[in-house]
Amino acid sequence: MGDHFKTDTDQLGQFLRALEGCVRDLNEARTALAHVRADQIGTARLDEACDGFQDRWKYGAEQTKEMVEAVSEGVKSNKKAYEEVEDALQKAFKDMAEQATSGQGGAK
């Protein structure tokens, strides 16, 4: 079962950067739209529709940002855990190799 499971921590890092980019893009889009006021666009009906869109967009963007941040935190935790396991395994193998070459071989 273990032969088929592999975690590439570099790929997790790239995924984290992509998630962080999504949050940045959402914030920039919200900021850009916040400067456009409905009364600058046109008719009263269009202005009202734009105000409604702005409210829904803001709510949706905030919800999406929270979800992306939650996923990002989970990926960060997993990446850190995988790196810690890899470091511990590397140290254990190194210690075993040193013992084997020093003649100790683990026997007492």
C-alpha positions in Angstrom: 0.0 0.0 0.0 2.8 2.4 0.9 4.4 2.0 -2.6 1.6 3.9 -4.2 1.4 6.8 -1.8 3.8 9.7 -2.3 3.6 13.3 -1.2 5.5 16.0 -3.0 6.0 18.8 -0.5 7.2 21.1 -3.2 3.9 20.6 -5.0 2.1 21.4 -1.7 4.1 24.6 -1.6 3.1 25.6 -5.1 -0.5 24.8 -4.2 -0.2 27.1 -1.2 1.2 29.9 -3.3 -1.7 29.4 -5.8 -4.3 29.6 -2.9 -2.6 32.7 -1.6 -2.8 34.2 -5.1 -6.5 33.5 -5.2 -7.1 35.4 -2.0 -5.0 38.3 -3.3 -6.9 38.4 -6.6 -10.3 38.3 -4.8 -9.2 41.2 -2.5 -8.0 43.2 -5.5 -11.3 42.6 -7.4 -13.3 43.7 -4.4 -11.2 46.8 -3.9 -11.5 47.7 -7.6 -15.3 47.3 -7.5 -15.7 49.2 -4.3 -14.6 52.4 -6.1 -17.4 52.1 -8.7 -20.6 53.6 -7.3 -23.9 52.7 -8.8 -24.9 56.3 -9.2 -22.1 56.7 -11.7 -23.3 54.1 -14.1 -26.6 55.2 -15.5 -30.4 54.8 -14.9 -32.0 54.3 -11.5 -32.9 50.6 -12.4 -29.3 49.9 -13.5 -27.9 51.7 -10.4 -30.2 49.5 -8.2 -29.1 46.3 -9.9 -25.4 47.3 -9.6 -25.9 48.0 -5.8 -27.4 44.6 -5.4 -24.6 42.9 -7.3 -22.0 44.8 -5.2 -23.6 43.5 -2.0 -23.8 39.9 -3.3 -20.3 40.0 -4.7 -18.8 41.4 -1.5 -20.6 38.6 0.6 -19.6 35.9 -1.9 -16.0 37.1 -2.1 -15.6 37.2 1.6 -17.1 33.7 2.0 -14.8 32.4 -0.7 -11.8 34.1 0.9 -12.6 32.4 4.2 -12.9 29.0 2.6 -9.6 29.4 0.6 -7.8 30.5 3.8 -9.2 27.5 5.7 -8.0 25.1 2.9 -4.6 27.0 2.9 -4.2 26.5 6.6 -4.9 22.8 6.3 -2.5 22.4 3.4 0.2 24.3 5.4 -0.3 21.9 8.4 -0.1 18.9 6.2 3.0 20.1 4.4 4.7 20.8 7.8 3.8 17.3 9.1 5.1 15.6 5.9 8.4 17.6 6.1 8.8 16.7 9.8 8.3 13.0 9.0 10.7 13.2 6.1 13.3 14.8 8.3 12.8 12.2 11.1 13.1 9.4 8.6 16.2 10.9 7.0 17.8 11.3 10.5 16.9 7.7 11.5 18.4 6.2 8.3 21.5 8.3 8.8 21.8 7.1 12.4 21.3 3.5 11.3 24.0 3.9 8.5 26.4 5.4 11.0 25.9 2.6 13.5 26.3 -0.1 10.8 29.6 1.5 9.5 30.9 2.0 13.0 30.7 -1.7 13.7 28.0 -1.4 16.4 25.2 -2.7 14.1 22.7 -2.3 16.8 24.0 -5.5 18.6 25.0 -5.3 22.3 
